[in-house]
Amino acid sequence: MAIIFNEENRHFYLEGKDISYIFRINRIGFAEHLYFGRRIGRENMEYMQSIGSGSAYVQMPGERNQSYSYYNPELCFYGTGDYREPTFMVKNPLGDRLCRLHYTGHEILSEKPKIKGMPSLSGGETLVLHLEDELTHFAADLYYTVYDEYPVIARRTVFKNNSDSELVLDRAYSFNLSLSHSNYKILSLQGSWGYERQMQYTDMHRGVVSVDSKRCTSSAILSPFMALLSPDADEDRGIAIGVNLVYSSSFVLKVEGTSEGKGNICGGINDFDFEWHLAPGEELETPEAVIVYSDEGLGKMSRAYHDVYREKLINPRFVKKQRPIVINNWEGTYFNFNTEKLIEMAKAVKGLGIDTFVLDDGWFGHRDDDSTSLGDWFVYEEKLPGGLKPVIDAVHENGMKFGLWFEPEMISEDSELFKKHPDYAIGVPGRDRCKSRRQFMLDLTRADVRDYIVNTVNKIISENEIDYVKWDYNRNVTDNYSLGIPRDRQKEFAHRYALGLYDICERIVNQNPHIIFEGCAGGGARFDPAMLYYFPQIWTSDNTDAEERTKIQYGTSICYPVSAMSCHVSAVPNHQTRRSCEMRTRADIAHLGPTGYELDPTLFTDEDKELVKTQINAYKEDAELVLCGDLYRVENPFEGNYFGFMQVSKDKSRAKLTCYRRMNTKDEIKFVYPKGLDPDKRYYIPEREQTLMGSTIMYAGLQPEFAPRDFVTKVFHFIENLEQEIK
Ligand code: DGJ
């Protein structure tokens, strides 16, 4: 890893594992991008500057006979003949929106500074580039972090008002990345409730392709992620450049095919309905963008994301620690439970290997359906007489820990809280608020509302023996307005919501360091890196059907590690799709991540119990692969009849291949080609009682010999074999 500044040619060389990122300060004093990609030498890269046809010639002030309309900027600014998407828009005291940011200095830091009020990666070496407009003294600090261990560059910008007057930002993106051509396909992750992170491709073209959210959440509709793929790219070959925002509110990412066939990616906080006032001396931090470069296709890009998130983002207290294997009562009972029922459920799983009982929605206020009580975080005594204690005691007696569900950001109209503080709900006074899932949202931009949430949630936690919390979020923001924000600053609402959310997460998570928090948002509608900073695992989707889960988990793995994807075995017919997949299939797919069971275990037969016990034992043996392994995607369910995930230990001594076939086909001859093994190692495959070279397994392939039914799985283990002769 190195960040080097060459004083002579004013080039910055930023080097991470396998990658180089090079820019220079040009004659005018602008930061000019020269190269990003596979590691190269520290040469004079001036020759990379664009030699355009001059058709859009614009002469910069002070420069005679020099066109700068084609220079590739590190940050695009408006009004200079650069017609790309500007990285920011600022309104000056005169009313103009002009700005020219010149280099004023830089620092190279070995300690990565935290972003104030927002999660970000840790570690790495960081360059801070200082730029300022000579006239208005509006300034920007550009942060670049590189790592020895990952082909990753993390980018963000801090916008500063160094002037004596107020400045207003209409746009404040985190980064801009210039591309020397636009011959890419764009991959994004789209979806909806129960169908999150489906792979979607489009071609890059002249003009802008954007993915965004205007919902004050990172959303199930489009994830804060994009990848650019060279035309030949697949899982293992070609170029893949990923961009993922560490952010949970309204975001935008844009890819632009620009003049002369070049390109540009930029993004950050969505500038839709956005404005930010900067008083003299104030600054605005923007969320971090994690950019990965891979020249070995999507597979290497994903593994880089998985590694950097596991090592530099997710809470180290939990990231590699054996996760709870839960029984969650939601699909087993929904709101219809009482103390006796919960105790029966706890007894029913005794001895099966399940270690945590999670009580889901419906334990508080007077909540018997989704129309009431959010915000009233006290126990529903009529349903649970004596409080949570009798349930928790029974759970402990049956050898498990106890977990509890909250939806801290919400308020029901039918609640004590709303009676007392209707103003706590987001909305404009006098205007009917929109309900969604029959509830309103709390105004997290207000400190008093945040204090209420932190105090009430922490109170319940401190009064009970709780080891696990599921933090749910079941609707998106509407009625965007806060009584706590001045009238002329209402467009700060969406970003202030994110800052409020991070504040309550910080305070609740930090005050309860022994608790593992699982994120959730009506399934996986807020699955983003910022949430992973607080919640080492996130409920991947409310859709628990194994068939549909293969796609959801495949898409989610594009940028998030399997250790972050909570996956449960549920009952059949499946509650979302009415499909019935056999128990083995359901478990094989659910056991690809942190796992559990979400059904009524009092309905288990003795045979079911034996099966669950065997499945959990097997899962525990492979847990290390889920938590720390490398993921290789072997079969793509978006493209065919099969799904395949290969989980390989870092030292390549152990691996597991989970294959799935959707539809049975007559006379099928199917080979799968495992990946990620050491070609020179010998592996024992217990399912075949056979030892083969890694090379043989990977290049000659294996036949799964699926059972002749629809929706079936086959699992193979590969265990490095130092003793046995090759059979
Ligand atoms: C949505 C979640 O995704 C479910 O798992 C469950 O917790 C319900 N909310 C409870 O309301």
Residues whose N, C-alpha, C, O or C-beta is under 5 A from the ligand:
A	BS01	DGJ	W330 D360 D361 D472 C520 G522 G523 D542
